Amino acid sequence: QLTGKTAEKVLDEVGITVNKNTIPYDPESPFVTSGIRIGTAAVTTRGFGLEEMDEIAAIIGLVLKNVGSEQALEEARQRVAALTEKFPLYQD
């Protein structure tokens, strides 16, 4: 069973930061949770648009559908790196 705690950990491993978050009537404890919260401040600050948000969603789906697959995690890391290279935090 995929929990918010697991999702938070595995997404962090590929460079995507989310927070585990409770959902209404959550059967899990607040320390584990069943949901996640995805903040958008960092991506909007970098200038990501709809296309990039679609890519982030696809990467999240890839990771969460393949927890434990090093091949999927490596693909996700590469895709995250490509996005962050395209939209650096600081311009030279």
JONOR-V663457 format. One record per backbone hydrogen bond with DSSP energy under -0.5 kcal/mol. NH is the residue of the N-H (numbers start at 1). CO is the residue of the C=O. E is the energy in kcal/mol with one decimal. If there is no record, write none. Layout:
NH CO E
NH CO E
This chain:
4 33 -2.2
5 32 -1.4
5 33 -0.5
7 3 -2.6
8 4 -2.6
9 5 -1.9
10 6 -2.7
11 7 -2.4
12 8 -1.7
13 9 -1.4
14 10 -0.6
14 11 -1.0
15 12 -1.1
16 11 -2.6
17 15 -0.6
18 16 -0.6
19 37 -2.1
21 35 -2.8
26 23 -1.6
32 29 -1.7
33 29 -2.6
35 21 -1.5
37 19 -2.9
39 37 -0.6
44 40 -2.3
45 41 -2.2
46 42 -1.5
47 43 -0.7
47 44 -0.6
48 43 -2.5
53 49 -2.3
54 50 -2.4
55 51 -1.8
56 52 -2.5
57 53 -2.4
58 54 -2.2
59 55 -2.4
60 56 -2.7
61 57 -2.4
62 58 -2.4
63 59 -2.6
64 60 -2.7
65 61 -2.0
66 62 -0.7
66 63 -0.8
67 64 -0.5
69 66 -2.5
70 68 -0.8
73 69 -2.3
74 70 -2.5
75 71 -2.2
76 72 -2.4
77 73 -2.5
78 74 -2.2
79 75 -2.2
80 76 -2.6
81 77 -2.5
82 78 -2.1
83 79 -1.8
84 80 -2.5
85 81 -2.2
86 82 -1.6
87 83 -1.5
88 85 -0.5
